[in-house]
Amino acid sequence: MGAGQTVVGVAQTLNISSGGVLVSAEHEFRPGTQIELILEWPTLLDANVPLQLVTTGRVMHSRGVVCGIAFARYQFRTAKRKNSQAFAAAAERLS
């Protein structure tokens, strides 16, 4: 992506570690691209509060829409409850 260009989309997490994440996205990204990801965490805080993992990093490698991203920073944040129908529709597009 060019400087100052913003792309918004949905991706599916394929693999995650403390150092980075492998995703299948709606768009292709070139190695070196700076990126911010907001991941919906699969478990709830205190069995009630949704969490998001908010990350920044750089695309290290890509093959089509699958790319590996190295984390530069990350933090957990509490999140509002999502509309499950909208989330399911976005996830279906990646299938």
N, C-alpha and C positions, 0 to 999 in steps of 0.2 A: 504494500500500500504506500501511497505517496505521503509526504510530510503533511500533517494536519488532516489527513483523510480518516474518516471514521466509518467503520463497518459494524453493523449490529446484526446478530444472528443467533441461531441455536446450534449447539454442538452436543454430541454424545461422548461421555467420558469412556474411554476404552481401558485405560490403565492410569493409576495415580500413585505417586510416592511423595516423600517429603521434598524431593528435589524438582519434581515436574509432573507433567500430565501428558498423556497421549489422547487426542480427541479426533473424532470424525465430525467435521463442520459442514455448514451449508456453503462455505466459500473456500477457495484455495488461498493459502498464505505462503509467501516466500520466506525462506530462512533469513533471519535477521530482523523480521518484522516485530516491532514492539506490540504487546498485546495485553489487554486486561480481560480476565475471565471472572465470571461470578458463577460459582458452582452451587447448585442446590444440594445441601448435605443430606444423606439418606436417613439419618437418625435425628431424633428430636432432643433438644436440651431439656432435661428434667421431664422427659416423656411428653412434653407439651409444646415447647417453643421451637419453631423451625429455625434452622441455621443456614447460613451461606458461607462458603469459603471464597473470599474476595482476593484475587491474585493479580499480580503484574509479572510480566516476564517477556521472554523473547523466543520466537520460533527457531528451533535448532535444526529441524529437518522436516521435510514434507514430501508426501507422495500423493498427488491429487488433493483430495479434501481431508486426508489424514495427516495430522502434524503433531510433532513432539515439541512441547513448550517447557523451557527451563524457568522455574520460578525465580524472580528477583526478590519479591516480597509476597507475603500472604498473611491474612488474618481472618478469624471467624467473626461473623456479625450475626446478630439475631435478625430474623426476617419476618415480614408479614406473611400471613397465610396466602397461598397462591390459589387461583382459580384452577382447580384440577382439570377441568375440561380444556382450558386453553393450553395448559402444560402438556396434556395428553396429545392434543392436536399437533403441537410443535414437535414432540417426540416422534409421532407417527411419520412426519415428513422426513425424518432421518432414517427410518427403517427401510 
